[in-house]
Amino acid sequence: MLPLRWFRVHVLLTCILVCSNGAIAAESVQFNRDVRPILSENCFACHGADKNNLKGKRRLDSFEGATAERNDIRAIAPGDPANSDLWLRVLSEDDEERMPPRDSHKTLTSVQKETLKRWIAEGANYQTHWAYVAPSRPAPPAVKMGAWPRSDLDRFVLANLEKQMLTPAPEANRTTLIRRLALDLTGLPPTPTQVGAFLADTSSDAYERVVDRLLQSPHYGERMAVDWLDAARYADTNGYQVDRDREIWAWRDWVIQAFNENKRFDQFTVEQLAGDLLPQPTLNQRIATGFNRADLLAIRPDGEGDVTDTHVAWRTTKGAPLTPSVVVAGDELYGVADSGIATCWDAKTGTVHWQERIEGNYSASPIVAEGKIFFLSEDGVGTVVKAAQTFEKIATNKLEERALASYAVADGALFIRTAGHLYRIGRR
């Protein structure tokens, strides 16, 4: 497994090799590189792995699904675009047939259409997702300016330039080189002293020595951490309208230190995802899991406010009874407001299946057990309803004293704590 320092270089080189190789062998369409991005952006939302959103019982994310016959029609007939429903629908101007549909507000460019056509004509070969394919070293391409490359990597860059009838720019002067290098590795410009030392160093490895010195700088970790922190949505506040403070700087410092220590990439990811679950986790490994808490808070404390649709699938309507907390049973959510309004929502869409008033005033969360929802009010009223999309009250019982918020369900019975007693309510 690559250390973090070389993982970044490896990704960069892989991108250059893939892109350069693709430009050279333009006649060969690759699914992961050329086709998957088109289908993912325009087709998979309705014809992918999500069964709840699958349209026309047609999947395009696998060879088997795309080539299966349905009513004598195949979305993709390998080697035959003219008999491929996907290609015919891409060309269609009929709003009933056109894909992507007009109401999706997505359109394919002429280049994307031609790519799909060539891919189908070449056999519509699918590939495993690139993340699970071991990289292989391609043979360096032949180039015309044979004296220019200093490494095999240069040959790929030069081959791509020559294909576009371009020539390499002249090598930058030393002042420009150290400025680029310092900004890329530390995010800071070089000092006049550093520039002067580099200009005065006439050794053959002068550039490499500058690289080594910058890699040892504490600012290297700060620069490298920026991209990771941005991707994880790091911030010192929660975001949205209620922009309250968030103390997560310890995780930020952990990321910076991980880059400065050149931590292995597998350790870097494992500790952030589940550092607290490792055997005898250290404090630093637990701090690393701040990664899981770095996202924006999508729920306003008061249940209202401008929360973007990109983070909230649904929310209760303004003025709806506010429930202190909810429980999940199957595909439904259940909660009760302090006023005694109990509600059942569809967990995926937020649709209210039922809303009923039950006796009592409530501050404690309901409990789900054995296909039932148990509610306990502050004044000792226990109500049991069926966990279902239709309201069905099973039982109601009232104690002689005020109940505390602590109660539980076990062995088919409801256990309730009051100021002076512990009650077991259930069948004899």
N, C-alpha and C positions, 0 to 999 in steps of 0.2 A: 504494500500500500504506500502511495506517495506521501511524503510530508507536504504540509500546506504550501511551503515555498515553491516546490516543484510541481504541485498539483495545478497551480495557476498557470505555470509555464506550459505544462502538458496540455491543458485545455486550449490554450492559445495556439500551440503548434498543431493540435488535432484539427482545429477550425481552419487553419491555413492549409493544411494538407488536404482536407476534405474539399474545401472550396476550390483550391487550385486543381485538384484531380478532377473535380466535376467540370471545370471549365475546359480541361483538356479533352475529356471523354464525353463531350456534350451529347453524343449520339446515344449514350446509355442512361436511361431513366432509372433512378433508384428510389424505392418507395419511401424510406426514412428521410432522405434528403430532399426529394422533390415533390412527392405525392402526399405523404402524411400531413405536412403542414396545410395543404390545400383542403384535404378532407376534414382535418381537425377544426379548422376555422369555419368551414362552411357547411359541413354535413353531419359530423358526429353528434351534435346536440340532439338531432332527431333520429339519427340512424347509427347510434353508437351503443355502448354497453349499458346505458341507463334504461332499464325496462319500463320505468314509469313514463318516460318521454319518447319511447320508440314509436315511430310513425310507419304505418303500412307493413308492420312486422318485417321490416327490411333493415338488416345491419350491413354497414359498409366497413366496419373496423376489423373484419376478418375475411380471409379468402372464402371460407365455407359459406358465410352469410351472404357475401356479395355475389357469389356465383350460383347460389341455390335458386332453383326454378320455383316461381310462384305464379300460378295461372299461365303457364307456358312462357313466362317472362323472366329473364335474368338481368339483374342490375348490371352485371359485368359478364360478358362472354369473352374470356381470354383470347386475344388474337383477333377479335372481331368487333371493332367499335360500332359498326353499322347495326349490329344486333345486340348492342349493350344499352339497356334502358337508361343507365346513368348518363351516357354520352348523348343520347337522343334528348333527354330532358335538359341537359346543359345547353343544348343548341336551341331548344324550343322557345318561341316567343309567346306561346299560349300560357296565360296566367294560371290555368288549371294544371298544366303539365310542367311548367318551368321550374328548374332547380338551380340554385336555391330559390325558394318561393319569394315572390316580390315583397311580401310583408315581413320577411326576415331582414330586409334592407342590406342584404349581402349580394355582391355580384362578383363574377369571376372575370379576370382580365383575359385578353386574348392569349397571352403567354401561358396562363394557368390552364386554359382550355386545351391548348396544344399539348401541354405536358400530360394532361389526363388522357388525351387521345393516343399519344405515343406510348404511354404506359400500358394502356389496354392492348394496343397493337403488338407490343412486345411480350404479351403474355400475362399482364397484370400480376406480376410477382409481388407478394407481400413479404415484409421482413419483420423480425422481432424488433421491439422498440430498441432504439440505438443504445439506451442505457444498459441493456443486457447483452450487448454484442461486444465481444473482446476486440479491441482495436488491432488491426494488422498493419504492418509496415509496407507501404506501397513502394514500388521501384522508382527511384528518382527519374524524372522525365528527361529526355534529350532537349538540349537548348542550343541556340545558335551562338550566343556569346559565351563560349565555353570557359573563358578566362575570368569572367566576372564572379561566379559563385565561389564562396569560401567554405560552404558546407552543403550537404544535401538539401537542407531546408531552403537555401538560396535558390536551388535549381527549381523548386516548385514555384516560388515567388516569381522567378524570372520567366518560367514557362508560361505563366498566366499573363504576365506583361507582354510577352512576345505574341501571344495569341490575340491580344487586343491592340497589337502594333504599337506598343509603348516601349520606351527604354528607361532603365533605372535612372533615378536622379543621382547627381554627383554626391559623394560622401560628404556629410556635414562636417564643418570645422569642429575643433575640439571644444571650444566654448559652447557651441550649440549642443554637442553630444552630452556633456556633463549636465547641462541645464535640463535636457530631456530626461536623462537618467535620474537625476535627483527628484524631479517633479513626479516621475512615474513611480519611484520606489518609496519616497518619503512624503510626497505632497508639498514639499518645500523647495524653493530655489536654492542652488548652492551658494555658499558664502564666497566673498572675493578671495579669501585664503584658500578655500578648496579649489576654486577655479585656477588660481595661480599655481598650486601644487600639481594639478593635473597637466597644465601646459608645460611645466618644467620637467615632468617625468618622461624621459625618453625611452624607458624600458619597453620591451615588446609586450608585456602584460599590464601596461599602465591602466587600460580600460577595465580589465578584470579586477584589478586591485581597488578601483573606485567602486565597482559593483560590490565587492566583499565588504568594504567599509560601510556602504549604505545599508547593506543587509543587516549589519550589526547595530545600526542606529535604532534607538527606541521609537523613533518616528516611523520606522518601517511598519511596525505593527499597527500604528494608528492609521497609516495610509491604507494598508491592506484590509483593515477591519471595516472601512467605510462601506464597501460594496456589500459585505455580509450583513452589517447592521441595517443598511437601507432595505435589503431584501427581506429581512425579518421585521421591518417596520419599527425599529428602535426609536424611542423618543422619551423625553423626560416628563411628558404629560400624557394623559389618556387619549387626547384627541376629541373630535366632535365638539358640540356646543358646550358641554360640561367638561372643560379642559382642565381637570384636576391633576395635581402633581402625581408623579409615579416614580418611586425610588427603585430604579433598576440599573443604576450606574455600575453596580458590582459585576453584573453580567457583561456590560460593555467592557469593563477593564479585563474580565476573563478572556474575552475574544481577542483583545489587543495582545495580551500576554501569550495567548495560544499561537498567534502568528509570530511573535518575537521568539518563542521557543521552538518554532518550526514543528509544531505538534503534528503527528500523523493524522491524515484526513479521516480515517475511520474512527479514531479516538475523538477527534474534533466533533464529529456528527453524533456518535453514540452518547457521549457525555452530555450533549445539549438536549438530545431527545429523551434520555432516560438515565442520566447520571445518578439520580437518587435511587434507582433500582439496581445499581451495580452492587456486588458483594462488598460490604463494609465501605460505603461511599465516603469519600473525603468531603470536607466543607467546600472545596473548590468544585468538585464534581456535582454537588447539589446546587451551587451557584450557577453552574453551566446550564441548568434546566430553566433558567430565566428566559431562554430562547422561546419556551412554550407560552410565556406570558407577555411577549413583546408586542403582540398585535394590538390594534385599536380596540377599545371597549365599544361594542356595538349597541348597548342598551343604556338608555338614559335612566338615572335613578328614579325620576318621577314618572317614567313610562311614556314621556312625550318628547318632542324635539326633532330637529333635523338630523336624522340618522340616515346615511346614504343607502340606497337600495343595493349597492354592491356588497354590503355586509349584513343586511337584514332581509331575510326572506319574507317575513310578515311581522306585523305588530298589532296590538289591540287598537281599536278605534278610540278616538278622543272621547272622554266621558264614560268609557266602560269601567265597571267596578274593578278596582285594583286589588289583586291578590298578593299577599305577602310572599308566597312561594307556590310552586306547583309540583306535582308528581307525574311521572310518566307510566302509563300502562298500555302496552301494545303500541298502537299508532296514535294514541290520544294523550292529551295533557289534561289534568284535573286540578282545579284550585278553588279556593273560597275566599271571598272578600270579607273584611271585618264586619260588614253589615249582614252577612249570612247569604249572599248571592253566590251559589256554587255554579261553576262553569266547566264544560267539557269542550276542548278545542281539538281540531285535527292538527297533529304535530307538524305535518308537512306544509299545509296551506294556511293554517290559522282559522279555518272555518269553524264557527261555533256550532257544535252539534246540539247542545242543549244548555239552558241557563235557568236554574230554579232556585227559589228561596228556601233555605232550610232553617230550622229554629236555632236561635242563639246568636251570640257575637263571637267572632273568631279572630285569633292571632296566631294559632299554631298551624303548621302545615298538615295537610291530609296525609294518610298512609295508604299505600296500595299493597294488598296481599290477597292471595287466593281468589283472584278475579273480582275483588270488591274494593271499594274506596271507603275508608273510614275517616269521618270528620268528628272532631271534638271541640266544642265551644268552650269559652271561658267560664260560662255558668253551668258546666257539667252536662251539656246535652250531647249525646253520642248518636251520630246518624251514619247508617251504612247504606251505600247505594251500589248498584251493579256497575262494574267497569265496562261500559258499552256506549255506543253512539246514541242510544235512546235512554232517557232518564227512567230509572226503576228503583224506587226506594225499597230496601229490604227490611230495615228495622230502625227504630228510634228508641233510645233509653235515656232517662234523665236521672242524674244523681241528686243526692240531698245536699250536696255542698259544692263549693266552687272548685273547679278542676285546675290543675297546673298544666303548663304546656307540655309536660312529659307524658307520653303514652306510647304504647307499642302493641303490635299484633303478633301472636305466636300460638301455634297449636289450635287454630280456629277460634281463639278467644282474644278479646280486647282488654289490655291491662292499662288502667288509668291511675295516675298518681294525683292525690289531692293533698291539702295541707296536713291532713291527719291520717289518711288511709291509703292503701293500695288496693284497687278494685280489680277483680277478674270478671269480665262480663262475657258470657258465652253459653253454649249449651251445657246442660248438666251432665 
